[in-house]
Amino acid sequence: MKHAETVCTRCIMDSNVPNITFDAQGVCNYCTDYLEQCGHVFIDNDGKKEAKLQALVDKVKKAGAGKKYDCIIGVSGGVDSSWVLVRAIELGLRPLAVHMDNGWNSELAQHNISTLVQRLGVDLHTHVIDWQEYRKLMQSFFDADVIDVELLYDNAAVAVNYREAAKYGISYILAGTNSATEGMRMPEGWNWNKYDKQNIKSIAKKFGKMRIRTFPAIGTIDFFKFRFVRGIRWTSILDLMPYNKADVLRQLQESYGYKPYPYKHYESIFTRFYQAYILPNKFGVDKRMLHLGTLVASGQMTREHALADLAKSPYPDPVQMKEDYHYFLKKMGWTEAQLQAYIARPAIAHDAYSSERGLWNLCERTFNALRGKSAPVPKKAAAQ
């Protein structure tokens, strides 16, 4: 990572971030835009959150009347999705928990999911990805040198949630996505559109010489069919209730034996290695800046605490880093030389390959024009 010359005086986003600007007080456009767009969500000035939450619960119950389940909740083992599951039960809902297993789950994630669903008495559907096909897809993404290798997991997880909802005739997917901890805009070039099935197929065909057989991909047209033909809504229910991550984590630990992770999304061994090693070393990106910066801007963490965390290694435990490094090599069938050659190659933009970017933008503009507001598009299956 390059040394930043300028750091936002309000959050911790710095001058290494693409398209960042600072005002006369040294405040960046990222946290300014975030507070303008999301401040009303986590600051309940009008006192209407509770009523809005109850209205949603009533709609979910009505739509699910007479069915085995009334909502889908995708669970990763992380704090956000775990809390959605807890609150859903407390609110009297009948969720089906859905987990997408891509072969990279940490033992902590498995423990957290298993313990939670057992204690809550919730049914769990786990979709296990065909590892050989998934490994080939991952290899194709590495060979393509694109930044968002996690597009594969995120796309499949969203697809599995929608498919399970369609299977049971469920109208609501209650997601862990939320404004309080992940509402700040993702910098351009740090990820890719999570509904770009064509990008996945194009990269797989070019570098893996393969056609997708079992991978549950979802594209732009698929999404709009699920949303507007089948009427399945992806809802950020945490935005309708008070949500302080530190308080929630304590409650999960005390009541459900939840075991925490050092940073966001570290419940997956690959995501941990990707965010803590691959992104900083190959792409010069440290996503902790965005995750911690959002917590600072929303008032859930002090700026000093966030800067101190950011100054630490993305791998707080060097032993774990070594273990993850060698686990990655073994699971992918790589040598150290192959990994270092990959890290040394220049990055290639996702749209250097075939993509649905134009189609997605067209559909989104059309929807916005017809409805006069932003499309209710889920950010991610498990957050940023």
PABALUM-178141 format. One record per residue (C-alpha): residue number from 1; x, y, z. Coordinates in steps of 0.02 Angstrom, whole numbers, padded with zeros to 5 digits. Each point is the difference from the previous one (the first is absolute). Layout:
BEGIN
@k->NUM | X->X | Y->Y | Z->Z
...
***
This chain:
BEGIN
@k->1 | X->00000 | Y->00000 | Z->00000
@k->2 | X->00061 | Y->00175 | Z->-00042
@k->3 | X->00019 | Y->00127 | Z->00139
@k->4 | X->-00149 | Y->00118 | Z->-00003
@k->5 | X->00037 | Y->00186 | Z->-00005
@k->6 | X->-00176 | Y->00050 | Z->00053
@k->7 | X->-00120 | Y->-00087 | Z->00120
@k->8 | X->-00180 | Y->00055 | Z->00025
@k->9 | X->-00020 | Y->00100 | Z->00159
@k->10 | X->-00170 | Y->-00079 | Z->00037
@k->11 | X->00018 | Y->-00182 | Z->-00052
@k->12 | X->00160 | Y->-00090 | Z->-00052
@k->13 | X->-00012 | Y->-00008 | Z->-00190
@k->14 | X->00161 | Y->00064 | Z->-00077
@k->15 | X->00072 | Y->00069 | Z->-00162
@k->16 | X->00038 | Y->-00175 | Z->-00066
@k->17 | X->-00187 | Y->-00029 | Z->-00025
@k->18 | X->-00061 | Y->00023 | Z->-00180
@k->19 | X->-00098 | Y->00160 | Z->-00038
@k->20 | X->00018 | Y->00068 | Z->00176
@k->21 | X->-00010 | Y->00188 | Z->00032
@k->22 | X->00016 | Y->00105 | Z->00158
@k->23 | X->-00090 | Y->00160 | Z->00048
@k->24 | X->00079 | Y->00151 | Z->00085
@k->25 | X->-00013 | Y->-00088 | Z->00169
@k->26 | X->00086 | Y->-00156 | Z->-00065
@k->27 | X->-00160 | Y->-00103 | Z->-00001
@k->28 | X->-00015 | Y->-00125 | Z->-00143
@k->29 | X->-00142 | Y->-00020 | Z->-00123
@k->30 | X->-00024 | Y->-00183 | Z->00049
@k->31 | X->-00058 | Y->00030 | Z->00178
@k->32 | X->-00091 | Y->00159 | Z->-00051
@k->33 | X->-00101 | Y->-00094 | Z->-00132
@k->34 | X->-00027 | Y->-00142 | Z->00123
@k->35 | X->-00073 | Y->00111 | Z->00135
@k->36 | X->-00110 | Y->00093 | Z->-00125
@k->37 | X->-00070 | Y->-00161 | Z->-00073
@k->38 | X->-00004 | Y->-00115 | Z->00152
@k->39 | X->-00001 | Y->00113 | Z->00152
@k->40 | X->-00189 | Y->-00008 | Z->00013
@k->41 | X->00011 | Y->-00189 | Z->00012
@k->42 | X->00112 | Y->-00019 | Z->00152
@k->43 | X->-00054 | Y->00164 | Z->00082
@k->44 | X->-00184 | Y->-00026 | Z->00038
@k->45 | X->-00047 | Y->00183 | Z->00016
@k->46 | X->-00183 | Y->-00024 | Z->-00044
@k->47 | X->-00023 | Y->-00148 | Z->00118
@k->48 | X->-00088 | Y->-00101 | Z->-00135
@k->49 | X->00118 | Y->-00148 | Z->-00012
@k->50 | X->-00099 | Y->-00110 | Z->00117
@k->51 | X->-00160 | Y->00029 | Z->-00096
@k->52 | X->00087 | Y->-00034 | Z->-00165
@k->53 | X->00074 | Y->-00161 | Z->00070
@k->54 | X->-00169 | Y->-00060 | Z->00061
@k->55 | X->-00078 | Y->00041 | Z->-00168
@k->56 | X->00132 | Y->-00106 | Z->-00087
@k->57 | X->-00025 | Y->-00144 | Z->00123
@k->58 | X->-00188 | Y->00006 | Z->-00033
@k->59 | X->00030 | Y->-00007 | Z->-00188
@k->60 | X->00119 | Y->-00147 | Z->00016
@k->61 | X->-00122 | Y->-00097 | Z->00109
@k->62 | X->-00146 | Y->00036 | Z->-00117
@k->63 | X->00097 | Y->-00050 | Z->-00157
@k->64 | X->00060 | Y->-00160 | Z->00086
@k->65 | X->-00166 | Y->-00052 | Z->00076
@k->66 | X->-00031 | Y->-00185 | Z->-00025
@k->67 | X->00177 | Y->-00034 | Z->-00061
@k->68 | X->00137 | Y->-00096 | Z->00089
@k->69 | X->00110 | Y->00155 | Z->00010
@k->70 | X->-00040 | Y->00184 | Z->-00019
@k->71 | X->00174 | Y->00066 | Z->-00039
@k->72 | X->00176 | Y->-00048 | Z->-00054
@k->73 | X->00153 | Y->00054 | Z->00099
@k->74 | X->00171 | Y->-00028 | Z->-00076
@k->75 | X->00126 | Y->-00041 | Z->00136
@k->76 | X->00189 | Y->00006 | Z->-00016
@k->77 | X->00051 | Y->-00015 | Z->00183
@k->78 | X->00033 | Y->00187 | Z->00007
@k->79 | X->-00075 | Y->00121 | Z->00127
@k->80 | X->-00124 | Y->00087 | Z->-00117
@k->81 | X->-00088 | Y->-00153 | Z->-00069
@k->82 | X->00004 | Y->-00087 | Z->00170
@k->83 | X->-00089 | Y->00146 | Z->00081
@k->84 | X->-00132 | Y->00004 | Z->-00137
@k->85 | X->-00039 | Y->-00182 | Z->00040
@k->86 | X->-00013 | Y->00036 | Z->00187
@k->87 | X->-00112 | Y->00151 | Z->-00024
@k->88 | X->-00111 | Y->-00092 | Z->-00125
@k->89 | X->-00040 | Y->-00132 | Z->00130
@k->90 | X->-00029 | Y->00133 | Z->00133
@k->91 | X->-00121 | Y->00086 | Z->-00119
@k->92 | X->-00100 | Y->-00159 | Z->-00022
@k->93 | X->00055 | Y->-00041 | Z->-00178
@k->94 | X->00029 | Y->-00174 | Z->-00071
@k->95 | X->00162 | Y->00011 | Z->-00099
@k->96 | X->00095 | Y->-00128 | Z->-00100
@k->97 | X->00185 | Y->00030 | Z->00027
@k->98 | X->00101 | Y->-00021 | Z->-00161
@k->99 | X->00187 | Y->-00023 | Z->-00008
@k->100 | X->00110 | Y->-00013 | Z->-00153
@k->101 | X->00152 | Y->-00111 | Z->00033
@k->102 | X->00139 | Y->00029 | Z->-00127
@k->103 | X->00128 | Y->-00108 | Z->00089
@k->104 | X->00089 | Y->00142 | Z->00091
@k->105 | X->-00098 | Y->00009 | Z->00164
@k->106 | X->00103 | Y->00026 | Z->00156
@k->107 | X->-00033 | Y->-00110 | Z->00151
@k->108 | X->-00064 | Y->00155 | Z->00090
@k->109 | X->-00129 | Y->00032 | Z->-00136
@k->110 | X->-00062 | Y->-00179 | Z->00008
@k->111 | X->-00010 | Y->00010 | Z->00189
@k->112 | X->-00095 | Y->00164 | Z->-00002
@k->113 | X->-00127 | Y->-00056 | Z->-00130
@k->114 | X->-00029 | Y->-00171 | Z->00079
@k->115 | X->-00016 | Y->00068 | Z->00177
@k->116 | X->-00117 | Y->00140 | Z->-00051
@k->117 | X->-00124 | Y->-00101 | Z->-00102
@k->118 | X->-00006 | Y->-00137 | Z->00133
@k->119 | X->-00034 | Y->00120 | Z->00143
@k->120 | X->-00129 | Y->00095 | Z->-00100
@k->121 | X->-00083 | Y->-00158 | Z->-00068
@k->122 | X->00014 | Y->00060 | Z->-00180
@k->123 | X->00009 | Y->-00111 | Z->-00155
@k->124 | X->00162 | Y->00020 | Z->-00098
@k->125 | X->00025 | Y->-00031 | Z->-00185
@k->126 | X->00183 | Y->-00011 | Z->-00050
@k->127 | X->00042 | Y->00004 | Z->-00184
@k->128 | X->00168 | Y->-00083 | Z->-00025
@k->129 | X->00091 | Y->00059 | Z->-00156
@k->130 | X->00084 | Y->-00131 | Z->-00109
@k->131 | X->00179 | Y->00031 | Z->00054
@k->132 | X->00087 | Y->-00057 | Z->-00158
@k->133 | X->-00105 | Y->00115 | Z->-00108
@k->134 | X->00017 | Y->00143 | Z->00124
@k->135 | X->00189 | Y->-00021 | Z->00010
@k->136 | X->00010 | Y->00011 | Z->-00190
@k->137 | X->-00106 | Y->00159 | Z->00003
@k->138 | X->00114 | Y->00075 | Z->00133
@k->139 | X->00153 | Y->-00048 | Z->-00101
@k->140 | X->-00075 | Y->00085 | Z->-00152
@k->141 | X->-00025 | Y->00160 | Z->00100
@k->142 | X->00179 | Y->-00006 | Z->00063
@k->143 | X->00062 | Y->-00028 | Z->-00178
@k->144 | X->-00106 | Y->00148 | Z->-00058
@k->145 | X->00083 | Y->00113 | Z->00132
@k->146 | X->-00166 | Y->00084 | Z->00044
@k->147 | X->-00023 | Y->00072 | Z->00173
@k->148 | X->-00167 | Y->-00073 | Z->00053
@k->149 | X->00033 | Y->-00186 | Z->00023
@k->150 | X->-00137 | Y->00008 | Z->00133
@k->151 | X->-00124 | Y->00035 | Z->-00139
@k->152 | X->-00014 | Y->-00189 | Z->-00015
@k->153 | X->-00056 | Y->-00028 | Z->00180
@k->154 | X->-00110 | Y->00155 | Z->00009
@k->155 | X->-00089 | Y->-00037 | Z->-00163
@k->156 | X->-00032 | Y->-00182 | Z->00047
@k->157 | X->-00060 | Y->00045 | Z->00175
@k->158 | X->-00126 | Y->00126 | Z->-00067
@k->159 | X->-00059 | Y->-00127 | Z->-00130
@k->160 | X->-00025 | Y->-00135 | Z->00131
@k->161 | X->-00102 | Y->00117 | Z->00110
@k->162 | X->-00113 | Y->00049 | Z->-00145
@k->163 | X->-00020 | Y->-00180 | Z->-00057
@k->164 | X->-00050 | Y->-00060 | Z->00173
@k->165 | X->-00124 | Y->00143 | Z->00014
@k->166 | X->-00076 | Y->-00048 | Z->-00169
@k->167 | X->-00003 | Y->-00184 | Z->00049
@k->168 | X->-00106 | Y->00032 | Z->00154
@k->169 | X->-00102 | Y->00144 | Z->-00071
@k->170 | X->00078 | Y->00123 | Z->00122
@k->171 | X->-00010 | Y->00186 | Z->-00036
@k->172 | X->00131 | Y->00067 | Z->00121
@k->173 | X->00187 | Y->-00025 | Z->00020
@k->174 | X->00057 | Y->00085 | Z->00160
@k->175 | X->00182 | Y->00048 | Z->-00025
@k->176 | X->00141 | Y->00050 | Z->00115
@k->177 | X->00044 | Y->00144 | Z->-00115
@k->178 | X->-00019 | Y->00163 | Z->00095
@k->179 | X->00043 | Y->00184 | Z->-00005
@k->180 | X->00072 | Y->00014 | Z->00175
@k->181 | X->00152 | Y->-00111 | Z->-00031
@k->182 | X->00017 | Y->-00011 | Z->-00189
@k->183 | X->-00095 | Y->00144 | Z->-00079
@k->184 | X->00150 | Y->00098 | Z->-00062
@k->185 | X->00022 | Y->-00009 | Z->-00188
@k->186 | X->00125 | Y->-00128 | Z->-00063
@k->187 | X->00142 | Y->00090 | Z->-00092
@k->188 | X->-00001 | Y->-00027 | Z->-00187
@k->189 | X->00111 | Y->-00145 | Z->-00051
@k->190 | X->-00002 | Y->-00085 | Z->00170
@k->191 | X->-00132 | Y->-00126 | Z->-00051
@k->192 | X->-00118 | Y->-00042 | Z->-00142
@k->193 | X->-00187 | Y->-00013 | Z->-00031
@k->194 | X->-00057 | Y->-00153 | Z->00095
@k->195 | X->-00132 | Y->-00044 | Z->-00131
@k->196 | X->00119 | Y->-00012 | Z->-00147
@k->197 | X->-00026 | Y->-00181 | Z->-00052
@k->198 | X->00069 | Y->00038 | Z->-00172
@k->199 | X->00166 | Y->00058 | Z->00074
@k->200 | X->00014 | Y->-00164 | Z->00096
@k->201 | X->-00041 | Y->-00104 | Z->-00155
@k->202 | X->00118 | Y->00100 | Z->-00110
@k->203 | X->00149 | Y->-00018 | Z->00117
@k->204 | X->-00038 | Y->-00185 | Z->00028
@k->205 | X->-00006 | Y->-00034 | Z->-00187
@k->206 | X->00156 | Y->00100 | Z->-00043
@k->207 | X->00114 | Y->-00063 | Z->00138
@k->208 | X->-00079 | Y->-00161 | Z->00061
@k->209 | X->-00061 | Y->-00062 | Z->-00169
@k->210 | X->-00158 | Y->-00049 | Z->00092
@k->211 | X->-00187 | Y->00021 | Z->-00001
@k->212 | X->-00089 | Y->00021 | Z->00166
@k->213 | X->-00094 | Y->-00160 | Z->00047
@k->214 | X->-00058 | Y->00012 | Z->00181
@k->215 | X->00055 | Y->00173 | Z->00060
@k->216 | X->-00161 | Y->00094 | Z->00050
@k->217 | X->00036 | Y->00162 | Z->-00094
@k->218 | X->-00120 | Y->00148 | Z->-00007
@k->219 | X->00000 | Y->00137 | Z->-00132
@k->220 | X->-00088 | Y->00164 | Z->-00032
@k->221 | X->-00153 | Y->-00076 | Z->-00084
@k->222 | X->-00010 | Y->-00135 | Z->00135
@k->223 | X->-00001 | Y->00132 | Z->00136
@k->224 | X->-00137 | Y->00104 | Z->-00080
@k->225 | X->-00106 | Y->-00158 | Z->-00026
@k->226 | X->00018 | Y->-00049 | Z->00183
@k->227 | X->-00039 | Y->00177 | Z->00057
@k->228 | X->-00136 | Y->00058 | Z->-00118
@k->229 | X->-00078 | Y->-00160 | Z->-00069
@k->230 | X->00006 | Y->-00109 | Z->00155
@k->231 | X->-00009 | Y->00149 | Z->00119
@k->232 | X->00143 | Y->-00054 | Z->00113
@k->233 | X->00067 | Y->00146 | Z->00102
@k->234 | X->00176 | Y->00011 | Z->00069
@k->235 | X->-00022 | Y->00101 | Z->00160
@k->236 | X->00131 | Y->00079 | Z->00113
@k->237 | X->-00099 | Y->-00027 | Z->00159
@k->238 | X->00141 | Y->00061 | Z->00113
@k->239 | X->-00031 | Y->00176 | Z->-00068
@k->240 | X->-00169 | Y->-00005 | Z->00087
@k->241 | X->00068 | Y->-00028 | Z->00175
@k->242 | X->00137 | Y->00068 | Z->00114
@k->243 | X->00160 | Y->-00088 | Z->-00051
@k->244 | X->00163 | Y->00023 | Z->00092
@k->245 | X->00124 | Y->-00133 | Z->-00052
@k->246 | X->00098 | Y->-00003 | Z->00164
@k->247 | X->-00158 | Y->-00019 | Z->00104
@k->248 | X->-00068 | Y->-00134 | Z->-00115
@k->249 | X->00163 | Y->-00097 | Z->00005
@k->250 | X->-00005 | Y->-00003 | Z->00191
@k->251 | X->-00179 | Y->-00063 | Z->-00002
@k->252 | X->00042 | Y->-00137 | Z->-00125
@k->253 | X->00148 | Y->-00055 | Z->00105
@k->254 | X->-00095 | Y->00000 | Z->00164
@k->255 | X->-00161 | Y->-00081 | Z->-00062
@k->256 | X->00052 | Y->-00111 | Z->-00144
@k->257 | X->00182 | Y->-00047 | Z->00027
@k->258 | X->00051 | Y->00102 | Z->-00152
@k->259 | X->00187 | Y->00011 | Z->-00035
@k->260 | X->00060 | Y->00161 | Z->-00082
@k->261 | X->00121 | Y->00034 | Z->-00143
@k->262 | X->00133 | Y->00136 | Z->00001
@k->263 | X->-00068 | Y->00091 | Z->-00154
@k->264 | X->-00154 | Y->00003 | Z->-00112
@k->265 | X->-00026 | Y->-00154 | Z->-00112
@k->266 | X->00141 | Y->-00099 | Z->00082
@k->267 | X->-00121 | Y->-00146 | Z->00028
@k->268 | X->00062 | Y->-00069 | Z->-00168
@k->269 | X->00180 | Y->-00060 | Z->-00012
@k->270 | X->00012 | Y->00058 | Z->-00180
@k->271 | X->-00081 | Y->00169 | Z->00034
@k->272 | X->00121 | Y->00025 | Z->00143
@k->273 | X->00149 | Y->-00042 | Z->-00110
@k->274 | X->-00071 | Y->00100 | Z->-00146
@k->275 | X->-00033 | Y->00157 | Z->00102
@k->276 | X->00155 | Y->-00009 | Z->00110
@k->277 | X->00129 | Y->-00060 | Z->-00125
@k->278 | X->-00054 | Y->00000 | Z->-00183
@k->279 | X->-00089 | Y->00168 | Z->-00006
@k->280 | X->00138 | Y->00101 | Z->00087
@k->281 | X->00145 | Y->-00085 | Z->-00089
@k->282 | X->-00068 | Y->-00016 | Z->-00178
@k->283 | X->-00128 | Y->00140 | Z->-00012
@k->284 | X->00056 | Y->00123 | Z->00134
@k->285 | X->-00171 | Y->-00007 | Z->00084
@k->286 | X->-00035 | Y->-00013 | Z->00187
@k->287 | X->-00188 | Y->-00023 | Z->00022
@k->288 | X->00017 | Y->00026 | Z->00187
@k->289 | X->00010 | Y->00186 | Z->-00040
@k->290 | X->-00177 | Y->-00005 | Z->-00069
@k->291 | X->-00069 | Y->-00115 | Z->00136
@k->292 | X->00078 | Y->00096 | Z->00145
@k->293 | X->-00034 | Y->00168 | Z->-00082
@k->294 | X->-00185 | Y->-00040 | Z->-00009
@k->295 | X->-00005 | Y->-00043 | Z->00185
@k->296 | X->00086 | Y->00166 | Z->00039
@k->297 | X->-00119 | Y->00101 | Z->-00109
@k->298 | X->-00152 | Y->-00085 | Z->00077
@k->299 | X->00063 | Y->00033 | Z->00176
@k->300 | X->00031 | Y->-00182 | Z->00046
@k->301 | X->00189 | Y->00018 | Z->00018
@k->302 | X->00117 | Y->00143 | Z->00041
@k->303 | X->00115 | Y->00063 | Z->-00137
@k->304 | X->00151 | Y->-00030 | Z->00112
@k->305 | X->-00050 | Y->-00181 | Z->00028
@k->306 | X->-00027 | Y->-00028 | Z->-00186
@k->307 | X->00168 | Y->00078 | Z->-00047
@k->308 | X->00086 | Y->-00108 | Z->00131
@k->309 | X->-00084 | Y->-00156 | Z->-00071
@k->310 | X->00046 | Y->00049 | Z->-00178
@k->311 | X->00182 | Y->00022 | Z->00051
@k->312 | X->00006 | Y->-00182 | Z->00052
@k->313 | X->00031 | Y->-00143 | Z->-00120
@k->314 | X->-00156 | Y->-00066 | Z->-00090
@k->315 | X->00054 | Y->-00164 | Z->00079
@k->316 | X->00001 | Y->00034 | Z->00188
@k->317 | X->00071 | Y->-00174 | Z->00028
@k->318 | X->00158 | Y->-00037 | Z->-00103
@k->319 | X->-00022 | Y->-00185 | Z->00036
@k->320 | X->-00171 | Y->00004 | Z->-00081
@k->321 | X->00071 | Y->00092 | Z->-00149
@k->322 | X->00127 | Y->-00138 | Z->-00027
@k->323 | X->-00133 | Y->-00134 | Z->00020
@k->324 | X->-00118 | Y->00087 | Z->-00123
@k->325 | X->00141 | Y->00027 | Z->-00125
@k->326 | X->00043 | Y->-00184 | Z->-00007
@k->327 | X->-00183 | Y->-00054 | Z->00009
@k->328 | X->-00036 | Y->00107 | Z->-00153
@k->329 | X->00147 | Y->-00076 | Z->-00095
@k->330 | X->-00054 | Y->-00177 | Z->00042
@k->331 | X->-00185 | Y->00026 | Z->-00038
@k->332 | X->00033 | Y->00087 | Z->-00166
@k->333 | X->00142 | Y->-00119 | Z->-00047
@k->334 | X->00125 | Y->00143 | Z->-00018
@k->335 | X->00184 | Y->00018 | Z->00040
@k->336 | X->00070 | Y->00152 | Z->00089
@k->337 | X->00078 | Y->00053 | Z->-00165
@k->338 | X->-00171 | Y->-00002 | Z->-00085
@k->339 | X->-00076 | Y->00107 | Z->00137
@k->340 | X->00140 | Y->00128 | Z->-00007
@k->341 | X->-00010 | Y->00005 | Z->-00191
@k->342 | X->-00186 | Y->00034 | Z->00015
@k->343 | X->00029 | Y->00139 | Z->00127
@k->344 | X->00131 | Y->00080 | Z->-00114
@k->345 | X->-00109 | Y->00007 | Z->-00156
@k->346 | X->-00094 | Y->00161 | Z->-00037
@k->347 | X->-00186 | Y->00008 | Z->00033
@k->348 | X->-00124 | Y->-00011 | Z->-00144
@k->349 | X->-00170 | Y->00085 | Z->00005
@k->350 | X->-00155 | Y->-00110 | Z->00004
@k->351 | X->-00071 | Y->00085 | Z->-00154
@k->352 | X->00150 | Y->-00054 | Z->-00101
@k->353 | X->-00106 | Y->-00157 | Z->-00013
@k->354 | X->-00181 | Y->-00018 | Z->-00054
@k->355 | X->-00117 | Y->00078 | Z->00126
@k->356 | X->-00181 | Y->00045 | Z->00040
@k->357 | X->00050 | Y->00174 | Z->00058
@k->358 | X->-00092 | Y->00091 | Z->-00139
@k->359 | X->-00157 | Y->-00107 | Z->00019
@k->360 | X->-00001 | Y->00023 | Z->00190
@k->361 | X->00017 | Y->00189 | Z->-00015
@k->362 | X->-00138 | Y->00007 | Z->-00130
@k->363 | X->-00119 | Y->-00103 | Z->00106
@k->364 | X->00039 | Y->00103 | Z->00154
@k->365 | X->-00027 | Y->00165 | Z->-00091
@k->366 | X->-00164 | Y->-00063 | Z->-00073
@k->367 | X->-00062 | Y->-00057 | Z->00170
@k->368 | X->00050 | Y->00164 | Z->00081
@k->369 | X->-00090 | Y->00099 | Z->-00135
@k->370 | X->-00159 | Y->-00103 | Z->00020
@k->371 | X->00000 | Y->00003 | Z->00190
@k->372 | X->00086 | Y->00166 | Z->00031
@k->373 | X->00115 | Y->-00071 | Z->00133
@k->374 | X->00150 | Y->-00113 | Z->00023
@k->375 | X->-00022 | Y->-00183 | Z->-00039
@k->376 | X->-00008 | Y->-00115 | Z->00152
@k->377 | X->00153 | Y->-00097 | Z->-00054
@k->378 | X->00088 | Y->-00101 | Z->00135
@k->379 | X->00183 | Y->00048 | Z->00020
@k->380 | X->00064 | Y->-00173 | Z->00039
@k->381 | X->-00044 | Y->-00166 | Z->00073
@k->382 | X->00108 | Y->00026 | Z->00149
@k->383 | X->00047 | Y->00182 | Z->-00002
@k->384 | X->00152 | Y->00097 | Z->-00080
***
